[in-house]
Amino acid sequence: MSPRILLIEDDQSIAEMVKEHLKKDGFSLLHAANGEKALQLFTAEAFDLILLDLMLSGLDGLEFLKKVREKSFIPVLIVSAKDSEIDKALGLGFGADDYLTKPYSLIELSARIKAALRRANQYSQTASSAELAIFKIHQLILDSENIRVSKNGIEIKLTSKELHILKLMMMNPKKAFSKEQIYRAVWNDNYFGDENAINVHISRLREKIEDDPSSPQYIKTVWGIGYKLGEFQG
């Protein structure tokens, strides 16, 4: 069965070009030209991945992404003319899995889509008994079978990447991970020194799980190496 993609693009000529290329590449697509229509389709249909433009009329791309992440870990690839580091950081921080700036190569677009679907498929495959365990450190609990994180009994909403990073560390509580190791494990891709993606996701994760993100206790920085899980007494 062909992977189903929700294409959200307000430029009709770009949308037609992308649809034609991706259909030849074996994908099935539905197109929405604005955020409201996209939200209707996302709610009513099942998709494997979302291609999201940010500059949309009405409900903009980031607001749409925020609503998606309240319900789903579906892979989201942003394709936007906004190319500043701040825009990329915002997109990744809101929960996007990848960010591609316009103009882009259709061949590269296909490659990134396939990589995102491959990562999602690997993560959704039946996990081993160890991976289905409930991990706990101090007041933080990760139930990997039900994909639920809570602290002091209160559920914490994480993006797919944030969840992957936290799970990686909780499964290896004594290990310090370099940024390259985190990238390879979570993005399942070659690392080309993209520290910004790691920094943004670690920062957002700390904001959600730490009592004081400026003095993190759950995810500690190991200077010269990377990050590791914190240790608590008792």
Stockholm file with secondary structure:
# STOCKHOLM 1.0

chainA/1-234         MSPRILLIEDDQSIAEMVKEHLKKDGFSLLHAANGEKALQLFTAEAFDLILLDLMLSGLDGLEFLKKVREKSFIPVLIVSAKDSEIDKALGLGFGADDYLTKPYSLIELSARIKAALRRANQYSQTASSAELAIFKIHQLILDSENIRVSKNGIEIKLTSKELHILKLMMMNPKKAFSKEQIYRAVWNDNYFGDENAINVHISRLREKIEDDPSSPQYIKTVWGIGYKLGEFQG
#=GR chainA/1-234 SS CCCEEEEECSCHHHHHHHHHHHHHTTCEEEEESSHHHHHHHHHHSCCSEEEECSCCSSSCHHHHHHHHHTTCCCCEEEEESCCSHHHHHHHHHTTCSEEEESSCCHHHHHHHHHHHHHHHHHHHSCCCTTTTSEEEETTEEEETTTTEEEETTEEECCCHHHHHHHHHHHHSTTCEEEHHHHHHHHHCSCCCSCHHHHHHHHHHHHHHHCSSTTSCSSEEEETTTEEEECCCCC
#=GC SS_cons         CCCEEEEECSCHHHHHHHHHHHHHTTCEEEEESSHHHHHHHHHHSCCSEEEECSCCSSSCHHHHHHHHHTTCCCCEEEEESCCSHHHHHHHHHTTCSEEEESSCCHHHHHHHHHHHHHHHHHHHSCCCTTTTSEEEETTEEEETTTTEEEETTEEECCCHHHHHHHHHHHHSTTCEEEHHHHHHHHHCSCCCSCHHHHHHHHHHHHHHHCSSTTSCSSEEEETTTEEEECCCCC
//
